[in-house]
Amino acid sequence: MTIAYWCVLVAGLMPFAWTGIAKARGERFNNRTPRDWQSRLTGMPARAHAAHLHSFEAFPLFAAAVIIAQQLRAPQGTIDLLALAFIALRVLYGVLYLADQHLLRSIVWAAAFACAVGIFVVAA
């Protein structure tokens, strides 16, 4: 399996790391009514939950880019590099979300988005 495919797995699991932080740092988690619990989060736990949701939003474009680029036999080294950069940037994005660094977080979001789009471009 390629590095880029491993990155797809990491990106697919990443939302669960952020929600784990929200559950560990927020008020006691209630699995009977998780949406109610989520709606009451504030501060860092709320930002961790937002990072969780945003990770799910970022995943489809990235996964599709990797799969399509590999099917089209784009240069593997470039795909792997962009995939690794995407993962590193998405981790940094989450950390910046937790730290409430909204402006820098937006820049990092754009860079990660550019990596996903770049994988498509490499395949073109």
Rosetta blueprint (number, residue, H / E / L):
1 M L
2 T L
3 I H
4 A H
5 Y H
6 W H
7 C H
8 V H
9 L H
10 V H
11 A H
12 G H
13 L H
14 M H
15 P H
16 F H
17 A H
18 W H
19 T H
20 G H
21 I H
22 A H
23 K H
24 A H
25 R H
26 G L
27 E L
28 R L
29 F L
30 N L
31 N L
32 R L
33 T L
34 P H
35 R H
36 D H
37 W H
38 Q H
39 S H
40 R L
41 L L
42 T L
43 G H
44 M H
45 P H
46 A H
47 R H
48 A H
49 H H
50 A H
51 A H
52 H H
53 L H
54 H H
55 S H
56 F H
57 E H
58 A H
59 F H
60 P H
61 L H
62 F H
63 A H
64 A H
65 A H
66 V H
67 I H
68 I H
69 A H
70 Q H
71 Q H
72 L L
73 R L
74 A L
75 P L
76 Q H
77 G H
78 T H
79 I H
80 D H
81 L H
82 L H
83 A H
84 L H
85 A H
86 F H
87 I H
88 A H
89 L H
90 R H
91 V H
92 L H
93 Y H
94 G H
95 V H
96 L H
97 Y H
98 L H
99 A L
100 D L
101 Q L
102 H H
103 L H
104 L H
105 R H
106 S H
107 I H
108 V H
109 W H
110 A H
111 A H
112 A H
113 F H
114 A H
115 C H
116 A H
117 V H
118 G H
119 I H
120 F H
121 V H
122 V H
123 A H
124 A L
